[in-house]
Amino acid sequence: MSSDILLALVVAAALTFDFTNGFHDTANVVATSISTRALPPRLAILIAAVLNFIGAFLSLKVAATIASGIVDSGQVTLQVVFAGLIGAIFWNMLTWWFGLPSSSSHALIGGVVGAMLAAHGFGAINGEGLLGKVVIPALVAPVLAFGVAGVAILFIYRIVGRLRPGPATRGFRLGQIASGSLLALAHGTNDAQKTMGIITLALVAHGSLSPVDPQVPFWVVVSAASAIALGTYSGGWRIIRTMGSKIIKMDAAQGFAAQGSGAAVILAATHVGFPLSTTHVISGGVVGAGAAKRVSAVKWGVAGNMAIAWVLTIPAAGLTGGLAYGISALAGGGTQGPAAVCVVIAVAVGALLRSRRVRTPPPIAEEPAV
């Protein structure tokens, strides 16, 4: 009975992460369409949410990688999965608060790896899988999107350079509806599956699935698809502003090139089962589309802050996941550990909220003139 309650807590935490993934990564899908006025904000977000949901059903290769390709699924416990999710949720909320487009995917992987290290040491980590399926794609993907978007925008400008700006802009705005929809579909094929993989890991730890080639249950697919779609529809406006206007002042042609290159790279990664960061990919496309037109058009300070957040994501989420596991282990087995982690989080959030409510002391009244 205790393990069933703990499994329910882990599934709830996983779906919470999936929701934060949705609203955190909404900007990846819709910011370019909104900033160029190809679509009104609410309609763009609605289309993205629907296509995120549909995309989650198109492939399960990324879910299989998360479930068995990065850590030893035979050593995973429910406490480890819960702690990893806490690390990922913490990093998602922190970067959302500061409006930084960081990787939810790498936050999840970092959280789980950190918790596994705290629980079992390096022997429980599949170093080859982590390097080949996470680290190398993380380095290659944004550079590839940067190059594809840069070449695409130069090619586009050469073709439409002599056309009147008005008709050309309207045409590319229509094109953005198609490219943005494809990007949203691609986002669903990759990001929703990461939560499916985590829940599958939890089911293996619970004993509900075999650790040898576990298959993702259909209810897990539906739940993860629904959570990320709802999160997407809620919208992450802080990050949308960063992606849509703070990196470059984007025109419709650049938006079309960035979205198209991002969708192509993500779909290719999904096909081979790489849990790619959609944030890294679309950011690389946006910067590439801007830099190819004019290097000075890119606000490199903002891009640098994003790069720092990317580098810190896996170690920061891993540290938090490891810390969460440590608190859970000290509190004991069963549901006591996750409950203790939840209490610590509640106390920390309460202290933060109280600190923000501290009133500024009233000004000292001036003495009357003599």
C-alpha positions in Angstrom: 0.0 0.0 0.0 2.8 2.4 0.9 4.6 1.7 -2.4 1.3 2.4 -4.3 1.0 5.8 -2.6 4.6 6.6 -3.4 4.0 5.7 -7.0 1.0 8.0 -7.1 3.2 10.8 -5.7 5.9 10.2 -8.3 3.4 10.1 -11.2 1.9 13.4 -9.9 5.3 15.0 -9.7 6.1 13.8 -13.2 2.9 15.3 -14.6 3.7 18.5 -12.7 7.1 18.6 -14.4 5.4 17.9 -17.7 3.1 20.9 -17.1 6.0 23.2 -16.3 7.8 21.9 -19.4 4.8 22.9 -21.4 4.5 26.5 -20.2 8.3 26.9 -19.9 8.8 25.8 -23.5 5.8 27.5 -25.0 8.1 30.3 -26.1 10.1 27.9 -28.3 7.1 27.2 -30.4 5.1 30.5 -30.5 7.5 33.4 -29.9 8.6 33.9 -33.5 5.0 33.7 -34.8 3.8 36.2 -32.2 6.7 38.7 -32.6 6.2 38.9 -36.4 2.4 39.1 -36.0 1.9 36.0 -38.1 -0.6 34.8 -35.4 -2.3 36.5 -32.4 -0.9 35.2 -29.1 -3.8 33.1 -27.9 -4.4 31.5 -31.2 -0.7 30.7 -31.6 -0.7 29.1 -28.1 -3.9 27.1 -28.8 -2.5 25.7 -32.0 0.8 24.8 -30.3 -1.1 23.1 -27.4 -3.2 20.9 -29.8 -0.2 19.9 -31.9 2.0 19.2 -28.8 -0.7 16.7 -27.8 -0.9 15.1 -31.2 2.9 14.9 -31.6 3.2 13.0 -28.3 1.6 10.0 -30.0 3.8 9.8 -33.1 6.9 8.1 -31.6 8.2 6.5 -28.4 11.9 6.3 -29.2 12.8 9.2 -26.9 10.7 7.7 -24.1 12.7 4.5 -24.5 16.0 6.4 -24.2 15.0 8.1 -21.0 13.6 4.8 -19.5 16.7 2.7 -20.2 19.4 4.5 -22.0 20.9 6.9 -19.5 20.7 5.2 -16.0 20.5 1.6 -14.9 16.8 1.0 -14.7 17.3 -2.0 -12.5 18.7 0.2 -9.7 16.1 3.0 -10.0 13.8 3.5 -6.9 10.7 5.6 -6.6 12.6 7.9 -4.2 15.3 8.5 -6.9 12.7 9.3 -9.5 10.9 11.7 -7.2 14.1 13.5 -6.2 15.1 13.8 -9.9 11.8 15.4 -10.7 12.1 17.9 -7.9 15.5 18.9 -9.3 14.0 19.4 -12.7 10.9 21.3 -11.5 13.1 23.6 -9.4 15.3 24.5 -12.4 12.3 25.1 -14.6 10.7 27.4 -12.2 13.9 29.3 -11.4 14.7 30.0 -15.1 11.1 30.8 -15.9 11.2 33.4 -13.0 14.2 35.1 -14.7 12.8 34.7 -18.2 15.6 32.6 -19.4 14.9 29.9 -22.1 16.7 27.0 -20.6 16.3 23.3 -21.3 13.5 21.4 -19.5 14.9 18.2 -21.1 18.4 18.6 -19.6 16.9 19.7 -16.3 15.0 16.4 -16.1 18.0 14.3 -17.2 20.3 16.3 -14.8 17.8 15.8 -11.9 17.6 12.1 -12.4 21.3 11.6 -12.9 22.1 13.7 -9.7 19.6 11.6 -7.7 21.1 8.3 -9.0 24.6 9.5 -8.2 23.5 10.3 -4.6 21.8 7.0 -4.3 24.1 4.5 -6.0 27.2 6.3 -7.3 28.7 6.4 -10.8 28.1 2.7 -11.4 24.4 3.4 -11.9 25.0 5.9 -14.7 25.2 4.8 -18.3 28.1 7.1 -19.3 28.1 6.1 -22.9 24.4 6.7 -23.3 24.6 10.0 -21.4 27.5 11.2 -23.6 26.2 9.9 -26.9 22.5 10.6 -26.6 22.5 13.8 -24.4 25.8 15.7 -24.2 26.9 15.4 -27.9 23.5 16.2 -29.3 23.2 19.1 -26.9 26.4 20.6 -28.4 25.6 19.8 -32.0 21.9 20.6 -32.3 22.0 24.4 -31.7 25.0 24.8 -34.0 23.2 22.8 -36.7 20.1 24.9 -36.3 22.2 28.0 -36.4 23.8 27.0 -39.7 20.6 25.8 -41.3 18.6 28.9 -40.4 21.5 31.2 -41.5 21.8 29.5 -44.9 18.0 29.4 -45.3 17.6 33.2 -44.6 20.3 34.1 -47.0 18.7 31.9 -49.7 15.3 33.4 -48.9 16.6 37.0 -49.2 18.2 36.2 -52.5 14.9 34.9 -53.9 12.6 37.6 -52.6 15.0 40.5 -52.5 13.3 42.3 -55.4 9.7 41.7 -54.3 7.7 44.4 -52.7 8.0 44.2 -48.9 4.2 44.1 -48.3 3.3 41.0 -50.3 6.5 39.2 -49.3 5.9 39.8 -45.6 2.3 38.6 -45.9 3.5 35.5 -47.7 6.0 34.7 -45.0 3.5 35.2 -42.3 1.3 32.6 -43.9 4.4 30.4 -44.2 5.0 30.9 -40.5 1.7 29.3 -39.7 2.8 26.1 -41.4 6.4 26.2 -40.1 5.2 27.1 -36.5 2.7 24.2 -36.6 5.4 21.8 -37.7 7.6 23.0 -34.9 4.8 22.5 -32.3 4.3 19.0 -33.7 8.0 18.3 -33.4 8.1 19.6 -29.9 5.4 17.2 -28.9 7.2 14.2 -30.4 10.3 14.9 -28.3 9.5 16.7 -25.1 6.3 14.9 -24.0 8.1 11.6 -24.3 10.6 12.5 -21.6 7.9 12.5 -19.0 6.6 9.2 -20.4 10.1 7.7 -19.9 10.3 9.0 -16.3 6.9 7.5 -15.4 8.0 4.2 -17.1 11.1 4.3 -14.9 8.9 4.7 -11.9 6.7 1.8 -12.9 9.8 -0.4 -13.3 11.0 0.7 -9.8 7.5 -0.2 -8.5 7.6 -3.6 -10.1 4.7 -3.0 -12.4 7.0 -3.3 -15.5 10.0 -5.4 -16.3 13.4 -3.6 -16.3 14.3 -5.4 -19.5 13.0 -3.4 -22.5 10.0 -1.8 -20.6 7.1 -0.7 -22.8 5.3 2.6 -22.2 1.7 2.0 -21.2 -1.0 3.8 -23.2 -2.3 5.7 -20.2 1.1 7.1 -19.6 1.2 8.4 -23.2 -2.3 10.1 -22.8 -1.4 11.6 -19.4 1.9 13.0 -20.5 0.5 14.4 -23.8 -2.4 16.1 -21.8 -0.1 17.6 -19.2 2.3 19.2 -21.7 -0.6 20.4 -23.8 -2.2 22.1 -20.8 1.1 23.6 -19.8 1.6 24.9 -23.3 -1.8 26.5 -23.3 -1.1 28.3 -20.0 1.8 30.1 -21.8 5.2 31.2 -20.4 5.0 34.9 -21.2 8.3 35.9 -19.5 10.2 33.6 -21.8 8.1 34.4 -24.8 9.3 38.1 -24.5 12.9 36.9 -24.4 12.7 34.6 -27.4 10.4 36.9 -29.5 12.2 40.3 -29.2 15.1 40.4 -26.8 17.5 38.3 -28.9 16.8 39.9 -32.3 14.2 42.2 -33.9 12.8 39.5 -36.2 11.0 39.8 -39.5 8.6 37.3 -40.9 11.2 35.7 -43.2 13.6 35.2 -40.3 10.8 33.7 -38.2 10.0 31.3 -41.0 13.6 30.2 -41.4 14.1 29.8 -37.6 11.0 27.7 -37.2 11.6 25.5 -40.2 15.2 24.8 -39.2 14.2 24.1 -35.6 11.4 21.7 -36.7 13.8 19.8 -39.1 16.5 19.3 -36.4 14.0 18.2 -33.7 12.2 15.7 -36.0 15.5 14.2 -37.0 16.6 13.8 -33.4 13.2 12.2 -32.5 13.6 9.7 -35.3 16.8 8.3 -33.8 15.7 8.6 -30.1 17.8 11.6 -28.9 16.1 13.5 -26.0 17.0 16.9 -27.6 16.6 20.3 -26.0 14.0 22.2 -28.1 15.1 25.4 -26.4 18.6 25.0 -27.6 17.5 24.2 -31.1 15.0 27.0 -31.7 17.4 29.5 -29.9 20.1 28.5 -32.3 17.8 29.0 -35.2 16.7 32.4 -34.1 20.3 33.6 -33.5 21.4 32.1 -36.9 18.6 33.8 -38.8 19.5 37.1 -37.2 23.3 36.8 -37.5 23.2 35.8 -41.2 21.4 39.1 -42.0 23.6 41.3 -39.8 25.8 40.1 -36.9 25.1 43.3 -34.9 21.4 42.5 -35.1 21.8 39.9 -32.4 21.8 41.0 -28.8 24.8 38.9 -27.8 24.5 39.8 -24.1 21.1 38.1 -23.9 22.3 35.2 -26.0 25.3 34.9 -23.6 23.0 34.8 -20.5 21.0 32.0 -22.2 24.2 30.1 -22.9 25.3 30.3 -19.2 21.9 29.0 -18.2 22.3 26.1 -20.7 25.7 25.2 -19.2 24.4 25.3 -15.7 21.2 23.3 -16.3 22.4 19.7 -15.9 24.8 20.3 -12.9 22.3 22.6 -11.1 19.3 20.3 -11.6 21.6 17.4 -10.7 22.7 19.1 -7.5 19.1 19.8 -6.5 18.1 16.2 -7.4 20.9 14.8 -5.3 20.0 17.2 -2.4 16.4 16.1 -2.6 17.4 12.5 -2.5 19.6 13.2 0.5 16.7 14.7 2.4 14.5 11.9 1.4 17.0 9.3 2.6 17.5 11.0 6.0 13.7 11.0 6.5 13.5 7.2 5.9 11.9 4.9 3.3 8.5 4.7 1.9 6.4 7.9 1.7 8.3 9.6 4.5 11.2 10.8 2.4 9.1 12.5 -0.4 6.9 14.0 2.3 9.9 15.5 4.0 11.1 16.9 0.7 7.6 18.5 0.2 7.8 20.0 3.7 11.2 21.5 3.0 10.0 23.0 -0.3 6.8 24.4 1.3 8.9 26.1 4.1 11.3 27.5 1.5 8.5 28.9 -0.7 6.8 30.4 2.4 10.0 32.1 3.5 10.5 33.5 0.0 6.9 34.8 -0.2 7.2 36.4 3.3 10.5 38.1 2.3 8.8 39.7 -0.7 6.0 41.1 1.4 8.3 43.1 3.7 7.0 46.6 3.6 9.2 49.6 3.0 9.3 51.7 6.2 7.3 55.0 5.9 9.3 58.1 5.1 10.4 60.2 8.1 8.3 63.4 8.4 10.3 66.6 8.0 10.5 68.9 10.9 8.6 72.2 10.5 10.8 75.2 9.6 11.6 77.5 12.5 
